[in-house]
Amino acid sequence: MESCGNGEKLRDFARILGGSGRLCAKGEEICRTRQGIQRRGWMLVLLASWTNRLFWICSAAHPQNERAKMPVSFTQITVGQSYSRNELAKLWGYASMHAIARGVVTPKDDNKIILFVTREKQTSAEQYEDELSGNELRWEGPNDHFSEDRMIAASEAGDEIHLFYRDRHHTDFVYLGQLEVISHKQHTNRPSHFVFRVL
């Protein structure tokens, strides 16, 4: 084990701060010396609190870009059951729920498109018009039009669209199963409109 002078060896030291950071530096060897911090691997940001405890957060990536290490599985997900984002993140191998915080989630190297839809949103949130009536979902896509083309071509491409729905913000989502696109109207300067059928 290499030495850092009179500094001490720290290993696997990571914390999450207020949801703004994500777990990092696992398996890394980090030395604290008088001259500063030596680090291997990902760049880290060191924060010292007034209690002089050390907290580490990653500065390498935005949480929304965090990806699961394997394809997302629905084998433990049951239609009609309620799930929080935290529960789903654990089931799918994400370090935190921030990876699935947006309304449209596309796990890396997977054929799944996952919609998280909230009918009654917080007043501070974008007020998309989303509503489930029977087995028909009327949905406005995000302003950045993320994955809209992929959803439209899902049936031909073999992609699956899955729906988690809730009536009100800050409640758990209910998994309603897979969707198919019935109709759509795409826009470039405002949200696109989709109509889905719950299968």
N, C-alpha and C positions, 0 to 999 in steps of 0.2 A: 504494500500500500504506500503510495507516494506521499511525501510530507509537504506541508505548507508552512514551514518555519515553526513559529509558536502558535499558529492558528489551529483550529480544531476542525475535524472532518465531519461534515454533515451529509447525511444520505436520506433520500426519500422524504424530504421535508417540504410539505406543500399545504397550502390552505386556500379556501375559497373566500373571497371578501365580498359580502353584500351582493352576491349575484353578478358582480361586474367582472370577476375573474373566473378561471377554471382550473381544475386540478392539474398540476404540471410537475415536471422534474422528477417523476418517479424513476428510480434506478440511476439517477444522475449522481455524480460525486461533486460536491460543492465545498470549496474551501473559503473560510473567512480569514483574512490576514489584515495586518495593520495598513497595508497599502490599498486594500479594497476587496473586491470579490472576484475570485476566479470561477468561471463556470464552463461546463462542457455541454454540448448539445444545444438545445433551444435557448434563446435569449430570455433572461428572467428580469423581472423588476423587483427590487427589494424595498419593502416599506417597513419602517420602524414605527410602532405605535408608542403612545405615551407610557405604556407599561413595559417598554423595551423588549417586547416579544417580536420575533421576526415572522413576517408573513411573506409568502412568495406567490406571485401570479404570473401567468404567461402573458407576454406581450406579442406572441407570435401570430395569433389568429383571432378573429372575431368569433364569439361563441356560436353564431348562427351557421358558421362554416364548418363546425365540428361534425365529424362523420363517424358512424359506427364502423367497427372493424370487420363486420361480416354482414351479409344481407339481413335485413329486418325480417323477423319471423312473426307470423300471426297464429302460430300453433297454440299459444297460451292466451290468445285474445278471443273473447266470446261475444257474439252478437247479442246486444241488449244489456251488456254489463257496462258499468261506469268505471272510468279510469282517469286519474290525474296525469298531467304531463310528467311529473316526477316518477310516477309508477311506470309509465311507458318508457321513459329514458332508461330506467334500470333494466327493464325487460329487454331492451334493444341494445344494451351495451354502451350507451352514451355516458360520458362523465357527468353531465348535468342536463337539466331540462332545457337549457338555453339553445341546445342544438335543434330542438323541435318547437321553438317558440313562435315561429311564424305560421301563417295560415296554410301554406303549401310546403310540404316537406318531401324531398326526393332523396332518399338514402343513396349513397354512393354505390356504384356497381350493382344496382338492384333494379328490378322491373316494377317497383311500386311507387305510386304517387299518393301521398297521404294528405287529406284535407282535414283541417281543424276549423270547424265553422261555429261561430257564436251568433245567435240571432240578436239578442239584446246586448249591445256592446257598451263599454265604458264611454262616457261622454268625451274623454280625451282621445279616443281611438277613431280611426277612419270609419265613417258610418256607411260601410258597404251594405247593400240591401240583400240580405241572405234570409231565406225562409224555407222551411221544410213543411210540405203539405202532403199528408199521406206518404206515398213512396216517391214523391217528386220534390227535388231540391232545386230552387231557383237561387242562383249564386252569382255574385259579382266578383270577378277576378281582381287580383291586386293591381295597384297602379303601375307596378313595374312589369306586369304581364308575364310573370315568372311561370314557366312550364305550360303555358296555354297551348302552344302548338303540340306539345307532347300529349296533353290530355285529349286534344281533338283526334290525334292519330293513335290513341291508346289501343283500341280494338285491333287495328291492323298490325301494330307493333308488338302485341302481346303484353302490353303494360297493364297493370292493375291499378284502379283508382279506389282508395279506401276512404271511408267517411267516419270521422269522429264529430259528433254534433252535441251542442248544448243550447238551452234556451237563454241562459243568462251568464254573463261574465263571472269569473271567480267561483265557478262551480265545476264539478268534474264533467268530462265528456262521456257521452254514450257511444259505444261503437255500433254502427248500424250496418256494417258490411261493405260490399263493393258497389261501385257506381258504374253506370254507362252514360255517355253523353247522348242526349236526345236531340238537342239543338244548341247552337251557339251563335253569337254575334260579336265579332271581335272589333275592338277599337284601338286606336293608337294614342289618343289624347285623353282618354277617360277609361274607367273600368269596362272590361268586356262582360257580356252577359252569357251565362250558361244555364241550361236546364239539364239536370241529371235525373236518371231513374235509379232508385235503390233496387239492387238485384235480389 
